[in-house]
Structure formats: structure tokens, C-alpha cells
Amino acid sequence: MSIGLGIALIAIGAILVYALDITVDWIDIDMVGYILMGAGVVVVLLGIVLLARRRRSVATTHTQVDPASGERITRSEQSTPEI
């Protein structure tokens, strides 16, 4: 979701800078557009970093039969591999 938000911010900022030719006395529309594009780039980069750091867990189940008692023993392990 963060990558999509970043792309949307970049698109809105580009529209404000390059497509609109509006002059407002109390705000610089071009500067707002550049700020939105910069924020969009930061959000996209953070989204990519967080996506790369996402940890995946692995669940392993071992089932054995105890030779002495004949009972079935089930052992479950869950681990998070290092990236």
C-alpha cells in the first residue's frame, strides 16, 4: 500500500508542477508539487525497504513413533529465517 501511496503522491505533485498554470498569491503551487513528489519518492523507497525486510516464517512438523511405548510423538517448530 505504501508504494501505491508514493506513486499517487508523485503523480499529484507532477500534475501540480507541470500541468497546472494557476497563480495563487498565498501559496506557491509549484513548490507544493515538488514537496509532494519528494515525499512520494521517500514513501516509495521506504515501502521497498520494508517489503525487502519482511520476515517469512517456516513451520516444520516431525512425527515419530516412540519405539519403547509405541506412542506417536509430534513435534512442531516454527522459525524465522535470517535474511
DRENPA-3360 file (N, C-alpha, C; in nm, 2 decimals, always signed):
BEGIN
1 = MSIGLGIA = +0.08/-0.12/+0.00/+0.00/+0.00/+0.00/+0.09/+0.13/+0.00 ~ +0.20/+0.12/+0.07/+0.29/+0.24/+0.07/+0.35/+0.27/-0.06 ~ +0.37/+0.17/-0.14/+0.43/+0.20/-0.28/+0.32/+0.27/-0.36 ~ +0.20/+0.22/-0.35/+0.09/+0.29/-0.43/+0.07/+0.43/-0.38 ~ +0.07/+0.45/-0.25/+0.06/+0.59/-0.20/+0.17/+0.68/-0.25 ~ +0.29/+0.63/-0.25/+0.41/+0.71/-0.30/+0.39/+0.74/-0.45 ~ +0.34/+0.65/-0.53/+0.32/+0.68/-0.67/+0.21/+0.78/-0.69 ~ +0.11/+0.77/-0.60/+0.00/+0.87/-0.61/+0.05/+1.01/-0.57;
9 = LIAIGAIL = +0.13/+1.02/-0.47/+0.19/+1.15/-0.43/+0.28/+1.21/-0.54 ~ +0.35/+1.12/-0.61/+0.44/+1.17/-0.72/+0.35/+1.22/-0.83 ~ +0.24/+1.14/-0.86/+0.16/+1.19/-0.97/+0.09/+1.32/-0.94 ~ +0.04/+1.33/-0.82/-0.03/+1.46/-0.78/+0.07/+1.57/-0.79 ~ +0.19/+1.55/-0.74/+0.29/+1.66/-0.74/+0.33/+1.69/-0.88 ~ +0.34/+1.60/-0.97/+0.37/+1.63/-1.11/+0.26/+1.70/-1.18 ~ +0.14/+1.67/-1.14/+0.03/+1.75/-1.20/+0.03/+1.89/-1.16 ~ +0.06/+1.91/-1.03/+0.06/+2.05/-0.98/+0.18/+2.13/-1.04;
17 = VYALDITV = +0.29/+2.06/-1.06/+0.41/+2.13/-1.11/+0.39/+2.16/-1.26 ~ +0.36/+2.05/-1.34/+0.38/+2.06/-1.49/+0.25/+2.08/-1.56 ~ +0.13/+2.04/-1.50/+0.01/+2.05/-1.58/-0.07/+2.18/-1.55 ~ -0.06/+2.22/-1.43/-0.15/+2.34/-1.39/-0.07/+2.47/-1.40 ~ -0.14/+2.57/-1.45/-0.08/+2.70/-1.46/-0.17/+2.80/-1.39 ~ -0.17/+2.78/-1.26/-0.25/+2.86/-1.17/-0.16/+2.94/-1.08 ~ -0.20/+3.07/-1.06/-0.12/+3.16/-0.97/-0.21/+3.19/-0.85 ~ -0.16/+3.16/-0.74/-0.23/+3.19/-0.61/-0.13/+3.28/-0.53;
25 = DWIDIDMV = -0.18/+3.38/-0.47/-0.10/+3.48/-0.40/-0.04/+3.42/-0.27 ~ -0.11/+3.34/-0.20/-0.07/+3.30/-0.07/+0.00/+3.17/-0.07 ~ +0.02/+3.10/-0.18/+0.09/+2.97/-0.18/+0.15/+2.95/-0.32 ~ +0.27/+2.89/-0.32/+0.34/+2.86/-0.44/+0.30/+2.71/-0.48 ~ +0.22/+2.70/-0.58/+0.17/+2.57/-0.63/+0.28/+2.48/-0.67 ~ +0.38/+2.54/-0.74/+0.49/+2.46/-0.79/+0.57/+2.40/-0.67 ~ +0.59/+2.48/-0.57/+0.67/+2.43/-0.45/+0.59/+2.31/-0.38 ~ +0.46/+2.33/-0.37/+0.38/+2.22/-0.31/+0.39/+2.09/-0.40;
33 = GYILMGAG = +0.39/+2.11/-0.53/+0.41/+1.99/-0.62/+0.54/+1.93/-0.60 ~ +0.65/+2.01/-0.59/+0.78/+1.95/-0.57/+0.79/+1.88/-0.43 ~ +0.73/+1.94/-0.33/+0.73/+1.87/-0.20/+0.65/+1.74/-0.20 ~ +0.54/+1.74/-0.27/+0.46/+1.61/-0.29/+0.54/+1.51/-0.36 ~ +0.61/+1.55/-0.47/+0.69/+1.45/-0.54/+0.81/+1.40/-0.46 ~ +0.87/+1.48/-0.38/+0.98/+1.44/-0.29/+0.93/+1.34/-0.18 ~ +0.81/+1.38/-0.13/+0.75/+1.29/-0.03/+0.71/+1.15/-0.09 ~ +0.67/+1.16/-0.21/+0.63/+1.03/-0.28/+0.75/+0.94/-0.30;
41 = VVVVLLGI = +0.86/+1.00/-0.34/+0.99/+0.92/-0.36/+1.03/+0.86/-0.23 ~ +1.02/+0.94/-0.12/+1.06/+0.88/+0.01/+0.97/+0.77/+0.05 ~ +0.84/+0.78/+0.03/+0.74/+0.68/+0.07/+0.76/+0.55/-0.02 ~ +0.79/+0.57/-0.15/+0.82/+0.45/-0.23/+0.95/+0.38/-0.18 ~ +1.05/+0.46/-0.15/+1.18/+0.39/-0.10/+1.16/+0.32/+0.03 ~ +1.08/+0.38/+0.12/+1.05/+0.32/+0.25/+0.97/+0.19/+0.23 ~ +0.87/+0.20/+0.14/+0.79/+0.08/+0.11/+0.88/-0.03/+0.05 ~ +0.97/+0.00/-0.03/+1.06/-0.11/-0.09/+1.15/-0.17/+0.02;
49 = VLLARRRR = +1.20/-0.08/+0.11/+1.29/-0.13/+0.21/+1.21/-0.22/+0.31 ~ +1.09/-0.18/+0.35/+1.01/-0.26/+0.44/+0.96/-0.39/+0.37 ~ +0.94/-0.39/+0.24/+0.90/-0.51/+0.17/+1.01/-0.61/+0.17 ~ +1.14/-0.55/+0.15/+1.25/-0.64/+0.15/+1.28/-0.70/+0.28 ~ +1.25/-0.63/+0.39/+1.28/-0.67/+0.53/+1.17/-0.76/+0.58 ~ +1.06/-0.78/+0.51/+0.95/-0.86/+0.56/+1.00/-1.00/+0.59 ~ +0.97/-1.05/+0.71/+1.02/-1.18/+0.75/+0.92/-1.29/+0.72 ~ +0.96/-1.40/+0.68/+0.88/-1.51/+0.65/+0.90/-1.62/+0.75;
57 = SVATTHTQ = +0.80/-1.68/+0.80/+0.82/-1.79/+0.90/+0.80/-1.92/+0.83 ~ +0.87/-2.02/+0.88/+0.87/-2.15/+0.83/+0.82/-2.25/+0.95 ~ +0.72/-2.32/+0.92/+0.67/-2.42/+1.02/+0.70/-2.56/+0.98 ~ +0.77/-2.64/+1.07/+0.81/-2.77/+1.04/+0.74/-2.86/+1.14 ~ +0.69/-2.97/+1.10/+0.63/-3.07/+1.19/+0.69/-3.21/+1.16 ~ +0.74/-3.27/+1.27/+0.80/-3.40/+1.27/+0.71/-3.50/+1.35 ~ +0.68/-3.61/+1.29/+0.61/-3.71/+1.36/+0.69/-3.84/+1.36 ~ +0.71/-3.89/+1.49/+0.78/-4.01/+1.51/+0.70/-4.11/+1.60;
65 = VDPASGER = +0.74/-4.23/+1.60/+0.68/-4.33/+1.68/+0.79/-4.37/+1.79 ~ +0.75/-4.36/+1.91/+0.84/-4.40/+2.02/+0.85/-4.55/+2.02 ~ +0.98/-4.60/+2.01/+0.99/-4.75/+2.00/+0.96/-4.82/+2.13 ~ +0.98/-4.75/+2.24/+0.95/-4.82/+2.37/+0.80/-4.83/+2.40 ~ +0.73/-4.73/+2.38/+0.59/-4.73/+2.42/+0.49/-4.75/+2.30 ~ +0.54/-4.72/+2.18/+0.46/-4.73/+2.06/+0.37/-4.61/+2.04 ~ +0.40/-4.50/+2.12/+0.31/-4.38/+2.10/+0.37/-4.30/+1.99 ~ +0.28/-4.23/+1.93/+0.32/-4.13/+1.82/+0.35/-4.00/+1.88;
73 = ITRSEQST = +0.47/-3.95/+1.85/+0.52/-3.82/+1.90/+0.52/-3.72/+1.79 ~ +0.46/-3.61/+1.81/+0.46/-3.50/+1.71/+0.52/-3.38/+1.77 ~ +0.62/-3.33/+1.70/+0.70/-3.21/+1.74/+0.68/-3.10/+1.63 ~ +0.64/-2.98/+1.67/+0.63/-2.87/+1.58/+0.73/-2.76/+1.61 ~ +0.79/-2.71/+1.51/+0.89/-2.60/+1.52/+0.85/-2.49/+1.43 ~ +0.86/-2.36/+1.47/+0.84/-2.25/+1.39/+0.96/-2.16/+1.40 ~ +1.02/-2.13/+1.28/+1.14/-2.04/+1.29/+1.12/-1.93/+1.18 ~ +1.20/-1.83/+1.20/+1.21/-1.72/+1.11/+1.35/-1.72/+1.05;
81 = PEI = +1.36/-1.74/+0.92/+1.50/-1.75/+0.86/+1.56/-1.61/+0.86 ~ +1.69/-1.60/+0.87/+1.76/-1.47/+0.86/+1.77/-1.43/+0.72 ~ +1.76/-1.31/+0.69/+1.77/-1.26/+0.55/+1.91/-1.20/+0.53;
% end
